[in-house]
Amino acid sequence: GGWEEGRAGGEGAMTAPGYESGGMESGGVEGVRAYGNEGEVGEGGGYQSLAEKAGNVVASAKERVSAATEKVAGAVHETNIYTDPINPAAEMSLRDRITLVFESARPWKEFIAPAYFARPPSGEFQVRISHNLETYFYNYVIIGVVFALVLTVMHPIKMMSLALMAVLTVFLYVLHPEPIELFGGKITLNSNAKHAIFLVALVLLFFFVHLGGVILLLVLVLGLGVGLHAIFHEHENY
């Protein structure tokens, strides 16, 4: 009878056990709201709020990005064109070093064209010198190497001795900046011992090979030439 009355009059309709009239409208909506506020069931049981879940996702993403960044930074080698060609520790072949030097040099027409030279305005000496030394760094290096080769032809013994001093300097201070242990650690060359070896070798070469004249010529010609070029070469034209 109650079922038929409900069908006919719309009142007294049969409801599910445990629900009062309007339960679906009120209790059900409240349940959905409560669920939305709480979040969803976590892996270990219980509820995890949406804010906590979002925070975990962000933290995990940050960790992955940080790991990827460190991996890329470790894998990528950033070439320093000012030091790598002359750095023995750099992972570059001799051919790559020479190629880098010549490709990094500015065009020689620009380097020596008379139209680019002018007396610098007052107060611009320092700016111009700094700019030109950086811009024409490898042009100066190439000129220095060529001049050294010419001196080697003219004074082979002196230049070979100077080259030996350069090798000794690289060995003591570049390849082995830390103390050097010899004979299984029985002898240790600290900084003072390295300085002493370098000075003794330099004095011997000065007295027996007469390196003073060659070094003075290198310093005067290259220093004077590079200095004048850096001062008088305009840098606004390029």
Contacts in CASP RR format, 6 or more apart in sequence:
PFRMAT RR
TARGET T0000
AUTHOR 0000-0000-0000
METHOD contacts of the structure
MODEL  1
GGWEEGRAGGEGAMTAPGYESGGMESGGVEGVRAYGNEGEVGEGGGYQSL
AEKAGNVVASAKERVSAATEKVAGAVHETNIYTDPINPAAEMSLRDRITL
VFESARPWKEFIAPAYFARPPSGEFQVRISHNLETYFYNYVIIGVVFALV
LTVMHPIKMMSLALMAVLTVFLYVLHPEPIELFGGKITLNSNAKHAIFLV
ALVLLFFFVHLGGVILLLVLVLGLGVGLHAIFHEHENY
2 12 0 8 1.000
2 14 0 8 1.000
3 14 0 8 1.000
5 11 0 8 1.000
5 12 0 8 1.000
6 12 0 8 1.000
6 13 0 8 1.000
6 14 0 8 1.000
7 13 0 8 1.000
15 21 0 8 1.000
36 50 0 8 1.000
37 49 0 8 1.000
38 47 0 8 1.000
38 49 0 8 1.000
39 47 0 8 1.000
39 48 0 8 1.000
39 49 0 8 1.000
39 50 0 8 1.000
39 53 0 8 1.000
40 47 0 8 1.000
40 48 0 8 1.000
40 53 0 8 1.000
41 47 0 8 1.000
41 48 0 8 1.000
42 48 0 8 1.000
77 91 0 8 1.000
79 100 0 8 1.000
81 100 0 8 1.000
81 104 0 8 1.000
81 138 0 8 1.000
82 137 0 8 1.000
83 90 0 8 1.000
84 90 0 8 1.000
84 92 0 8 1.000
84 97 0 8 1.000
84 100 0 8 1.000
85 92 0 8 1.000
85 97 0 8 1.000
85 98 0 8 1.000
85 100 0 8 1.000
85 101 0 8 1.000
86 97 0 8 1.000
87 174 0 8 1.000
88 170 0 8 1.000
88 174 0 8 1.000
88 175 0 8 1.000
89 174 0 8 1.000
89 175 0 8 1.000
90 97 0 8 1.000
92 100 0 8 1.000
101 138 0 8 1.000
101 141 0 8 1.000
101 142 0 8 1.000
102 138 0 8 1.000
102 142 0 8 1.000
104 137 0 8 1.000
104 138 0 8 1.000
105 136 0 8 1.000
105 138 0 8 1.000
105 139 0 8 1.000
105 141 0 8 1.000
105 142 0 8 1.000
106 135 0 8 1.000
106 136 0 8 1.000
106 138 0 8 1.000
106 139 0 8 1.000
108 139 0 8 1.000
110 116 0 8 1.000
110 238 0 8 1.000
111 136 0 8 1.000
111 139 0 8 1.000
111 229 0 8 1.000
111 233 0 8 1.000
115 237 0 8 1.000
116 233 0 8 1.000
116 234 0 8 1.000
116 237 0 8 1.000
116 238 0 8 1.000
117 232 0 8 1.000
117 233 0 8 1.000
117 234 0 8 1.000
118 232 0 8 1.000
118 234 0 8 1.000
119 232 0 8 1.000
120 128 0 8 1.000
120 231 0 8 1.000
120 232 0 8 1.000
120 234 0 8 1.000
125 231 0 8 1.000
128 230 0 8 1.000
128 231 0 8 1.000
128 233 0 8 1.000
128 234 0 8 1.000
128 235 0 8 1.000
129 227 0 8 1.000
129 230 0 8 1.000
129 231 0 8 1.000
131 235 0 8 1.000
132 229 0 8 1.000
132 230 0 8 1.000
132 231 0 8 1.000
132 233 0 8 1.000
132 235 0 8 1.000
133 140 0 8 1.000
133 226 0 8 1.000
133 230 0 8 1.000
135 235 0 8 1.000
136 229 0 8 1.000
136 230 0 8 1.000
136 233 0 8 1.000
140 222 0 8 1.000
140 226 0 8 1.000
140 229 0 8 1.000
143 222 0 8 1.000
143 226 0 8 1.000
144 222 0 8 1.000
147 218 0 8 1.000
147 221 0 8 1.000
147 222 0 8 1.000
148 159 0 8 1.000
148 218 0 8 1.000
151 158 0 8 1.000
151 159 0 8 1.000
151 214 0 8 1.000
151 217 0 8 1.000
151 218 0 8 1.000
152 159 0 8 1.000
152 160 0 8 1.000
155 214 0 8 1.000
157 209 0 8 1.000
158 209 0 8 1.000
158 210 0 8 1.000
158 211 0 8 1.000
158 213 0 8 1.000
158 214 0 8 1.000
159 214 0 8 1.000
161 205 0 8 1.000
161 209 0 8 1.000
161 211 0 8 1.000
162 205 0 8 1.000
162 211 0 8 1.000
162 214 0 8 1.000
162 215 0 8 1.000
164 205 0 8 1.000
165 201 0 8 1.000
165 202 0 8 1.000
165 205 0 8 1.000
165 211 0 8 1.000
168 197 0 8 1.000
168 198 0 8 1.000
168 201 0 8 1.000
169 198 0 8 1.000
172 180 0 8 1.000
172 189 0 8 1.000
172 194 0 8 1.000
172 197 0 8 1.000
172 198 0 8 1.000
173 194 0 8 1.000
179 188 0 8 1.000
179 189 0 8 1.000
179 190 0 8 1.000
179 191 0 8 1.000
180 188 0 8 1.000
180 189 0 8 1.000
180 194 0 8 1.000
181 187 0 8 1.000
181 188 0 8 1.000
181 189 0 8 1.000
182 188 0 8 1.000
182 189 0 8 1.000
189 197 0 8 1.000
205 211 0 8 1.000
206 212 0 8 1.000
END
